[in-house]
C-alpha cells in the first residue's frame, strides 16, 4: 500500500497538484510512507498549527457519513464551499483531483479525503494538498486465511451520477465540472490536460509498476 500511495502522489505532482513532501522509507524491511505535515508553519517562536477542515466538517456532516451513498457530501457540496468561501480557481484544482482519482482508479475518495485550509493571514479558504491517494482497484486484499477479496469499485462520491469508478467517462468528468458552473471549455481543458499529464508521467516515473500500467490503460480509455 505504501508503494501504491507514493506512486499516486508522484502522479499528482506531475499533474501540477499540490502534494506534501513524501518519502518511502524502509523500516525493518517494511515499506513505510512518511508524509511531512502541511498544516503546520514554523516560526522563530515555535510551530503554529494551520486550521484545517475536511469535507465533512466544512459541510457540517457527521464524519460517519463521509460516503455520499450514506448521506455524505457530494462533489457539488465541496465545490460550493470553494465557490462561497474560497478561490474560484480551486474549482479547477478540484476537477483535476477528481479526474486523477478516476485515472488511478481510486474508489475510496470520500469527503474526508478533501480538506480546506484556513490560513490566519488569508480571508478565504484554500484546498489542502492531496492526501490518502491510493489506486484502490490495484490493491490485492485477502482474508485472514489468504483468500483474495474482490476490490469494491463503488466510489465515495458520484461523478455525474456514476458510482462505479470503472464506468466513469471523460464526458462524465466534464459534466461534473459544468455541474459546478464551470464553463464547458474550462472543464474540458482541465480534464484533458490532467489525463495527458498522467499518461506522460506514468511512462517515466519510478514507482509501483502495477499502478503505473493500470493507470496508463485507464487513461487511454478516458482519452478515447
N, C-alpha and C positions, 0 to 999 in steps of 0.2 A: 504493500500500500504506500509506503514512503517513497519508493522509486516512481510509482504511478503519479503521486501528487506532485513531486518536484518536476516531473516531466510536463505535467499540465500547467504548472506555474511558469515554466520556461516558455511554453507556447503562448501563455497570456502576455508575458513580457514582450514577446516577438510581435504581438498584435498591438503594442503600444499601450496596453492597460497597466494601471498602477499595481505593482506587485511588491510585497515586502521582501526584504533581504532573506534569502533562504540558503540552507546548506544541507547537503546529505552527509550525515556522519556515520561512522562505523563504531557502534558501542557494543563491545564484547561480541563482535560478529553479527550484530543486528543492525540492519539499515535503519537509521533514525533521522527523521526530518526535524531540523532546527529552524525556527522562524523568529526573526527579530521583531519585537513588538513595534507596531507603527502608531499605537495610541499613547505614546509617551514622548515627552520633549525634554531634552537635557538643558539645564540652566546652570549658572555658576553657583546657585544656592541649592541645587538638587534636581530631582526628576519631577516633572509635572505631568499629571495624567490628563490626556485629552478625552473629553467626554464622548462616548460612543453609544449609539442606539442601533440595535439590529432591526430588521424589517418588522418583526412582531412588536417591539417596543415603540417604534415610530408610528405604527398604525393602531396602537392601543389594543393589540391582540394577545390573548394569553399564549405563553410560549408552547404549551401543549398543542396548540393549533397552528403549528408552523407550516403544515402542508395545506395547500389550497383545498384539497378534497375533504379535509377535516374542518373546513370553515376558515382557513387561514387566508392571509393576504394574497391577492393576485398580483401579477406583474404590473397591471394598471394601477393598483394601490400604491406600489412603490414609485411608479412614475409620477403619480400625483403628489407624493411627498416632495420629489425633486421639483416639480412644476410650482408647487405652492411655497416651498421654503428653501429651495436650493438654486443651483445654477442650471438653467435650461440646457446648457452644453452637456451636462451629465446624463441627459436622456440618451444621447448618442453613445456614451460610455456604457450605459445600462443595456442598450440594444446589442452592443458589441459583446458584452458579457453573456447575454442570452444566446447569441449566435455561437460563441465559443463553447458554452455548455452543450449546445446541440452538436457541435462538430466533434467534441471529445466523447460524446455520449455520457454526459453526467446527468443521471436521472435523479440525483438527490440534491439538486439545487433548490432549497426551500427558502422561506422568508428570513430565517435566522442566518442564512449564508450571504445575505446582503446587509451591509451596515452603512450608517451615516455618521460622520464625524462633526462635532461641534467645537470648532477652534474658538477660544475666547476672543481672539483678535479679528474674527470674521463673522459678520452678522448672518451669513447663510450657511446651511449645512452642505457638506460635501460627501460624495460617495467615498467610502473607505476603500483601500486597496482590496484586491480579490484575495479570498482565502477559502479553505476547505474545497479546493478544486480537484476533483477526482473523476477519472473515467470509470464510472461505476460499472458499466457494462463489460469492462475488461478485467474486473476483479474475478477471482475464482474461489467463491465461498464454498465451504464444505461443512457438513455436520460434524459433531464430535467424533464420530467413528470414520470420518474421511470421505463420506459420500458427497458428490457435488450437489450444490444447490443452484437452481436457475436464478440468474440475475433478474431483478424486477425492473422493467422498462418504464414504470409509472413515474412521471416527473412530479417534483414538489410543487410546481406551478405550471398551469396550462400555457401553451403558446398558441395563440389564435384558436383557442378551444381544444387543442390537441393535448392529450395526456401521455401518449406513448412516445418516448424520445426517439424511437426508430422511425416514426412516421412523420416527424416534423419536416417540412419542405422549406426551400428558400422563400417561396411565396408566403408561407405561414409566418416566417420571421419578419418579412416586410409588413405583412398585415398587422402583426402585433405592434410593430413600431408606429404605424399610422393610427392604430387604435389609441395610442398615447398622444395623438395630434402632431406627431412628426410629419413633415411633408414627405410624400411618397418618394421623391427623388433623393431626399436625405436618407430615408430608411434603406432604400436600395443601395446607396453608396456605402453605408455603414456595414450592411450585411455582406455585400460583395467584397469589400476591402478586407473584412475580417476573415472570410473564407480563403481569399487569395493569400493572405499573410500566414494563415495556419498551414496551408498546403506547402508554402515555401519553407517555413520553419521546420515542418515535420520531416523535410528531406535532409536537413543539415544539422539539426540538434542532436546532441548526445542525450540519451535517456532510455526509458523503457521501450524497447523495440515493439512490443505488443501494442502499446498505446499509440505509438507513432504510426504504425502500419494501419491500425483500425481507424485512426483519425484521418489519414490520407484517403482511405476508402470512403469514409462518411462525407468528407468534404467534396470528393468527386461527385457523389450523389447529389449533394446540395447545389453544386455549381452547374449541374446539368438539368 
